[in-house]
Amino acid sequence: MVVKKAAESLTIMTNIVLPNETNHLGNLFGGELLAKMDRCASISASRHSGKRAVTASVNHVSFRYPIPQGGIVILEAKVSRAFSTSMEVYVDVWYDAVFSGEKIHTNEGIYTFVAVDENNKPVQVPVLKPETCLEKERYAAALRRRELSLILSGRMKPQDSEELKKLFL
Ligand SMILES: CC(C)(COP(=O)(O)OP(=O)(O)OC[C@H]1O[C@@H](n2cnc3c(N)ncnc32)[C@H](O)[C@@H]1OP(=O)(O)O)[C@@H](O)C(=O)NCCC(=O)NCCS
């Protein structure tokens, strides 16, 4: 059984917001950010699995704070839990406002990636070992997020969930 630390999948991308990436308000366009988040998460999933990884589901994305043109954007992706062939990947986005010295947590996204072979068939991934408090917290909660995603995509019946039931019953 191969075990890998969450930190081994850490992927950091730093970008500057260019004019062609902004919306009519002069802030980073949501779709541009989503593309960057997906790319960053995909690299993280490949680092953990050692395979090509495809996006199976975008489970959650939040947009809390706008990032202006010229702003520096930092994306940090890390695998939060590995299952059999799928992995949950967390992406945190920061606006590094270098002139004021502030680093603002602007966005967060939670993705499911699946490792695939050369025939695009799902393949087993290493077990993930969380180490920090945040990694352990995200690892624990990933089980119920997986159930919710499987229910919403019609892959699981609500009555078959275990973790979600614990929340409500
Ligand atoms: C993702 C994909 C490989 C899954 O293939 P599949 O034949 O449905 O495979 P399976 O049913 O064996 O599912 C594979 C894993 O994905 C998980 N999965 C699939 N859909 C999911 C969803 N919506 N939410 C959470 N997990 C999901 C399954 O639970 C399973 O996980 P496990 O092996 O860890 O238990 C296939 O649907 C695909 O190729 N989709 C297109 C991917 C793509 O093009 N993405 C965008 C560009 S990268």
The ligand as an ORCA input file, in Angstrom:
! r2SCAN-3c Opt
* xyz 0 1
  C     -14.291     10.826    -14.194
  C     -14.423      9.521    -14.989
  C     -13.022      9.016    -15.339
  C     -15.120      8.495    -14.086
  O     -15.293      7.347    -14.853
  P     -16.370      6.212    -14.438
  O     -16.363      5.179    -15.478
  O     -17.648      6.883    -14.068
  O     -15.638      5.602    -13.201
  P     -16.196      5.076    -11.832
  O     -17.677      4.936    -11.770
  O     -15.354      3.866    -11.535
  O     -15.783      6.249    -10.839
  C     -14.420      6.520    -10.600
  C     -14.309      7.279     -9.281
  O     -14.840      8.587     -9.478
  C     -15.745      8.882     -8.434
  N     -16.720      9.829     -8.947
  C     -17.272      9.846    -10.177
  N     -18.123     10.885    -10.275
  C     -18.076     11.537     -9.089
  C     -18.715     12.695     -8.558
  N     -19.612     13.407     -9.276
  N     -18.430     13.078     -7.301
  C     -17.540     12.397     -6.561
  N     -16.891     11.286     -7.002
  C     -17.169     10.868     -8.248
  C     -16.347      7.511     -8.096
  O     -16.954      7.526     -6.824
  C     -15.081      6.666     -8.136
  O     -14.340      6.932     -6.944
  P     -13.513      5.804     -6.157
  O     -12.896      4.888     -7.186
  O     -12.487      6.571     -5.399
  O     -14.487      5.103     -5.264
  C     -15.284      9.702    -16.295
  O     -16.596     10.052    -15.940
  C     -14.711     10.778    -17.205
  O     -13.759     10.529    -17.937
  N     -15.308     11.984    -17.166
  C     -14.837     13.093    -17.982
  C     -13.681     13.793    -17.270
  C     -13.333     15.067    -17.979
  O     -13.269     15.081    -19.173
  N     -13.129     16.127    -17.183
  C     -12.927     17.447    -17.693
  C     -11.662     17.641    -18.369
  S     -10.266     17.188    -17.408
*
